[in-house]
Amino acid sequence: MVLFGLENGRIPVRKNMAKLIIVALAFLVCAASRGQCEEGGTPLLKVGFYDGKCADTTDVEAVVGDVVASFYDRDHTVAAALLRLQFHDCFIRGCDASILLDGPNSEKTALANRRIRGYDLIEAAKSSVEAVCPGVVSCADIIVMATRDAVFLSGGGRYTVQMGRRDGAVSSASDVNMPTSSISVSDLIKVFGDKGLSPTDMVYLLGGHTIGVARCSSFRDRLYNFQNTGEPDPTMDSMLRDTLITRCPQDSLSDDNTVDLDQNSSSSSTVDNSYYQQILSNRGILQIDQELALDPWTQPTVNSIAQGWNFTTGFGQAMIKLGAVQVLTGEQGEIRQFCYSTIERRQ
């Protein structure tokens, strides 16, 4: 039986089938983005969204980039802070800048978000953008731009981001349910899958742990009482454990002490594939980091990235997909003048 091609004088269906597949894929992308699509199924997010929308051909991405560079020059850790900020924003109600809103019960107040940083940078970028292009650029887009620029300044590639997000007006601490560092790989795959992200996307995105720090409280059980066994985690390199216990003694007084997530001192502030090499050597700090290198679902991807897959490209592509999770576009949401407050609250 011939499925695609000419048979008995019939018109070949290969092209029609291809069109159906493209439409179906576009529908899935739109569904993952709250259905906000142009007629024909094309997602509204696009590269160059702000071209021609500001006076004097202002390049709003360059304006944001200048602010990020000024903050980064003073404190390189803003890169890790912005990565975490974008991740926590996009995973709760989608990439709508709801994490920036103030309020007695806003997302900011949730336990998982109380150590999030970078709000001041986003507000500074928003202020600079409003000065040259008022009422046009969303805070949600600024988060994505700023994170992209900080990754580049930290040695990662400069991936191209799509724009056109709108800001959400709802922010509730009760909505915040971030995965913990002790989650299993299979459960985390499901969490990411619910956001339209693949297991490969997940492995790349956790590669954001190539920079940043972890507090002793988030991994102390691995040093002393792993899964209530009274013993350390047997998968942790013994020399790493000896190093960590000097920083994280068994008493709880050191809960707020921090260690680099990437224990390679020469690359702990650089966005590269060193993280994957570390976890393959059983030197992962967080339990989920180490599990990535041990679980059969993710180990092949970890191996490939550590051994030469283009981490820069893969990480950038995963960040682009993260930035498209459940976005508000078109007429939904709002464009805030101040990222910490909705239009309704200011009236």
N, C-alpha and C positions, 0 to 999 in steps of 0.2 A: 504493500500500500504506500503510495506517495502522499505525504502530508503537505509538503510545501513545494509547489512547482506546477507545471502544466501537465494535466492529465485529462484525456477525453475532451480537449478543447476548452476546459474551464480556466477562468482567470486565476492566476496565482494569488494566494492569500498571504504570502510572507509580509508584504508591506502593510496590509491591513492589520495583521496580527501585531506587527511592530508598533503600529499606532495605538492599538488597544493597550499594549504593555506600557507604553509611555504615559498614556492617560491614567492607567491604574497606578503607576508609580507616583504621578503628580498628585493623584487623589490621596495616596497614603501620606505624602509629605504635607499636604494641606490638613489632613486629619490630625497629624501630630502637632500642627500649629493652630489649633482651635478652629480649623476650617477657614481661615482668612486667606482667600485666594481670589485672584482676578478671574474674570470670565474666561473659561477655557481651562481652568485648573492650574494656572501659573501662580506660584507663591508670590506674595507682594514684596517680601524681602528681596532686595537686589543690591548689587554693587553699584555705587554711584548714585544712590537714592537721593542724596542732597545736592547733586549737581544742578546748578541753576536756581536753587530755592533760596539762596541768600544774596544780598546785594553785593556788588563789586566782586563777583565770582569768588567769594570767600570760601576757603577750603576748611570746613569745620573739622575734618579729621586732623589736619595739621595743627589747628588751634588746640585740640585735645592733646595731641602728641607733644606740643611744647610744654603743657602743664605736667604731663606724665614725666617728661625728661627732667623738669626742675625738681619734682619730688624724688625721682630716682637718684639724682645726683646727691641729694642729702641723705637718702636712706634706701639702700638696695633692697631691703626686705619688703618694700611696697609691692614688688612683683608677686611674691607669694601671697601677700594679703589680697591683692586684686583677683588672683586666680581663685582663692577661696570665696571671695565676695561674689564673683560671677557664678560659681558652682552653687552656692547656697541660694542665690536669687533664682536661678533657672530651675532648680529642683523643687521649689515651692511656688505654686501658681504660675510657673513658667517664667521666661525672661522678661519681666515687666517692671523691674526696679522697685517692686513692693518691699524689698528688704531695706530700702533707704528711708522709708516713711517713719516719722516719729509718732509716738503715741503710747499710752500706758500699757496697751496690750498688743503692740505691733510686733512684727516678726523680729525686729531688733531685740526685743526683750526676752525672746525664747532662750532657754539655757544653751541650746546648740549654737546660738548666734552671738552670745554675749562677748566673745572675744574676736568677733569679726572686726577688721580694720579696713581703712581705705575710704571711709565716708567723706573725710575732709578733702581728699584728692578729687573725688567725683564732684563734690560741691564746687570746688575751685574750677574744675574743667567746665562745669555747667555755667558758672558765672562768666567765664571767659567767652564761651560760645554765645550766651545771651547778649553779651555786649556788642557782638558783631552780627548776630543772626537771631533776633528775639522771637520766641514762640514757635520755633520750627524743629529743633533737635530734641529728641526725647532723652531722658535720663537712662532709659534702658539701653539705647544705642551707645550712650557715652560709656556705660560700664563695659560693653563689648569692645569698643574702640580702645579704651584705656588699658584693658587687660591685654589685648593684642600688642599694644605698644610696649608694655612692661615686659612681656615675654621676649620681644625682640631685643630690648635693651639688656636682657639677662642672657643673651646668647642664643636664644631660639630663633626660628625663622620668622619672617614677617608675613604671616598668612593674610589673605584678603578676606575681609568680613563684609557680609551683606547688611544693609541698613533698612530701616522702615518700621522698627518696633514702636509701639505706643506704650505709655506708662499706665500701669494699673492703679486703681484707687482703693483697693482692698488690701489690708495687711493685718494678719492675725497670728498671734503667737501660737494659737491652737492648731494652725495649719502646718507648723514646722515639725517635720518628722524625718530628720536626716539619718541616713544609715550610720551605724557606729563602726568603730575600727575592729570590732570583734565579729562582724557579720560574716557569714560564710560566702564563698565565691558564688555558689549556686543562687543564694538569696540575692546577692548583689547584682548578678546577671539579670534577675527578674526585675529588680528596682530600676536598673538602667533600661531594660526592655520596655517597661511601662512608659518611659519617656521617649521611646523611639530610637534608642541608642543600642548598638550591637555590642556583643562581648568584646570585639576588637576595639570599638570606640572606648569601652570601659577600661581596657588595659592601657590604652594610650592616655586617657584622661587621668587615671591614677598616676601616670608618669609625671603629673604636676608635682608629685612628691619629690621630684628631683631637686626642688628648692623648698625652703620653709623649715619649720621646726615642729616638734611634738612635745607635749608636756608629759612629765613623768607619770601623771595620773592616768594617761591614756594607754600605757603599756607596762605599768609596774607589775601587773599580775604575771606577765611573761618572764619576769626576773625572779619571782619568788613563789608564786602560787598559781601556776597556770591551770585554768579550768578546775580550781579547787583540789588540785592534786598534792599541794604542799611542796611541789617541785617546780623548777623553772621549765620554760617551754623547751622541749628537746630539739626543736628545729632551729633554735637560735645559736649562732656561732658562739662558742664559749669565750673567745677573746672579746667579742663584742659585748657579751654579758658582763664580763669583768670591767670593761670600760664604763658601761651604763650604770652599774651599781655604785660607782664612785660619784656619779651625778644624781642618782636616784636611790638613796639609801632606803631601807625598808620602812622607816617611819614615814608618816604622811606629811611631815613638815616640808618635804621637798616636792610636793604635788605640782607646784607651779614652776619648778625648774624645767628648762627646755634642753633638747638635744637636736642636732640636725637630722632631718629625715634621710638625707644622703650623707653617709658617714665617710665618703671620699672627700677629704678636706680640700682638695684642689678643685672640686667641682660642686661643692655644696650650695653655691649661689649661682650656678650656671644651669640653664635649661638644656639638658643633654640626655643621653641614654645611660648615664652612669647608674641611675636608680635601678635599672633592670639588671645590670651587672652585679650590683650590690645584693639584690634579693636572690639572685642565682647562687650567691656565695653564702646564703643563709644569714645575711646581714640586714634584713629588713627590720625596721623599728616597730611599725604597727603590725598587728596580727594579720590584717587583710593584705598588707603589702607582701608579707612572707607567703601567705597562702596563694597569691597569684602565681608564684614560681613553683608551687607544689601541686596545684590542682590540675588534673589532666585536661580540663576545658581551656585553661589559660596558659599553661606552661609552654606550649609550642609558640604562641605569640610572643611571650616574654623572651624565649630563647632567640627568636628571629630578630627582635628589636635589639637585644643585647649584642648580637653577632653581626649587625650591620644593616638591617632594614632601616630605611630613612626615617628616623624618629621625628626629625623636624617637620617633614611633610605630613606624616601620619598624625602627629599631635595637632598640627594646624587644622587638618581636616576634621578631626574629632572636636576641636574647639568650635569650628564653624557649625557643626551639627548641634553641639550643646547650645550655642547661641540661638538656634531656631526652635527650641523646645517651647511649645505652647505659647507662642508669641501673640500679642495683640497687634493688629494692623488695621489699615483702612480707617474706619470711623470708630472703632472700638477704643476704649481707654481715653487718654488725654496726653497733652504735652505739658508737663509741669514747668513752671517758672523757677521753682525751687525744688530740688529733688527730695527734700525731707518733708514736703507738705503737699497735699492734693489741692486742686483748685477749689473744691467744695469747702475744705477746711479754712481757706483763706477768706472766703466770702463772708 
